Amino acid sequence: MKSTLFGVTLLVYCFLWTPAGLLIVYSFSKNRFGIKWEGFTLKWYLHLLNSPSINAAILKSLIIASVTMVLATIAGTVTAYGLYKYKFRGKKLLRTSLLLPIVIPYVVTGASLLVFFTRVMHIPLGYPSIIIAHITFSTPLAVFVIMGRMQRMDWAWEEASMDLGANRLTTWRKITIPFLLPAVISSAVLIFPWSFNDFTITYFVAGLGTTTLPIYIFSQLQYSLEPVIINVTSTIFVALPVMGLFIMSVLQKERT
Amino acid sequence: MRLKDKKTGFLLRHTHLLHVAPVSVWVVLFVFAPLVIVVYYSFVSTEAFGTIIPTLTLKNYEYVFHSALGRILARSLIYAMLANMACLLMGYPLAYWIATQGGKFKAFFVFLVVVPSWTCYIIRVYAAKMVLEESGLLNDIFLRLGLISSPLEMLYTPGAVLLGLAYIWLPFMVLPIYAALDGLDPSVLEAAADLGATPLHRFFTVTLPLTKGGIFAGTILTSIPALGDWLVPYILGGNKKWMAGNYVQYYFVVRGDFSIGSSMAVALTATVILMIYLFTKLGGEEALERII
């Protein structure tokens, strides 16, 4: 019984990891195409460093993910605090509305924003449209992550600070923000790769000029020009979440 | 308001507005307004270059219904449900093993499940292609083992699409089930054993019903995105058998016919909302709570 369960578990882990593992292994292969191993090399990684189009795509993705991370995390923190601390009319409605960007299919979100930007708002497609779209789907994530943490926090400190004569701003600065910081950082660590990785929504609202890394990979995939370059960039993509999750787990340990 | 204020300025009496007004405005502007516009577009005709003919019509829905809606939406639903079943059949044993046998390394085993879900979606689809294609890993292994004499055509089949969907969304099934299993009170299981239940009997009468919330949360988290997926049928299915997402993508991006695309987008969104309603009804409040 136990060994059957273990066997199934092992198979499922293989299912989850074989494709990504294959990418990582073959990003070091001398062979340019397919899965024939012809020896170890780092030359594709060096090639990546010297490729202006990939570097431009990486830079664009980094800019978009950074801006999104900062703005969505700030918006998420402020909103989560308001939703957690206050009772007001329409609170439930706001919570439900914040679920919408998470549950509506990405193609629909992307398509609806495309129509809205081009036909109604006349916002230029490119950085502005991509960043607005990314903030729209990232902020709810930040709100729910931070609210989840708030439910496990000890709020007596805040009241003590107010009772001892600190005004609300000082209390925010000295008590609330330091208390919330771990939650804020973990939501930022979640949003950064979320925005960096997003393909579908960006694909709809990017327009022609703004090629982020996932869009670049998509265009390469369609013409299959350099499979190994995709492997190399993919390996970086796998390394990124490992680092992010590592940071998050360290933060979690510090708090408990 | 919990904190006592002596001052009675409007903003101080309504501090919550400072907190929630910006996001509320944002949601109205960039979530609700675009959706309303899509609904509007689905009821009007558009000429080339996007000029709207502002008379309400059901023409788009008729077109979508005749050309595709029934077939493509039904196919999307079937694919999403089958992929969801596959995720459940793989995800439950995995979550169960981590929760019961994980010991000190539980966090690490969960980590191994989470990492793939944090990897870029398009790269995961591409990686699945490397496994399934004619010169891919599976064919290579089968040929070496002598199981087949010529490469199998696995890519561009419905099977490849299903496998791809299950592969992409599996982590989102494991996590809520694991959380439900991990939160299970061990004394309940002991009580069942003391009263003479065999392990198998105990699993089906105690463990499974008590983790229902986790199962439905996982079902929502896997079947909803699978239903709206377009890249998996596009790349692994060779863009041959469309799902609803492909239809939306084609009419919005390739054809630029926003009206027809909008009708499918509306139909897809309605289906999704209906499914969420159904699953939360079946799975109870817990299913919804476990999603967040």
Interface residues (C-beta under 8 A of the other chain):
Chain A: M1 K2 L5 F6 V8 T9 V12 Y13 F15 L16 W17 T18 P19 A20 L22 L23 Y26 G34 I35 A75 V78 T79 Y81 G82 L83 K85 Y86 K87 F88 G90 L94 S97 L98 L99 L100 P101 V103 I104 P105 Y106 V107 V108 T109 A111 S112 L113 L114 V115 F116 T118 R119 V120 I132 A133 I135 T136 T139 V143 F144 G148 E158 E159 M162 R168 P193 F196 N197 F199 T200 Y203 F204 L213 P214 I217 F218 L221 I230 T233 S234 F237 V238 L240 P241 V242 G244 L245 S249
Chain B: M1 R2 L3 K4 T15 H16 L18 H19 V20 P22 V23 S24 W26 V27 F30 V31 F32 A33 P34 L35 I37 V38 Y41 G50 M90 G91 P93 L94 Y96 W97 I98 Q101 A107 F111 L112 V113 V114 V115 P116 W118 T119 C120 Y121 I122 I123 R124 Y126 A127 A128 M130 V131 S135 G136 L137 D140 Y167 L170 P171 P199 I220 I224 P225 L227 G228 W230 L231 I235 A244 G245 V248 Q249 F252 V253 F258 G261 S262 A265 L268 T269 V272 I273 I276 I292
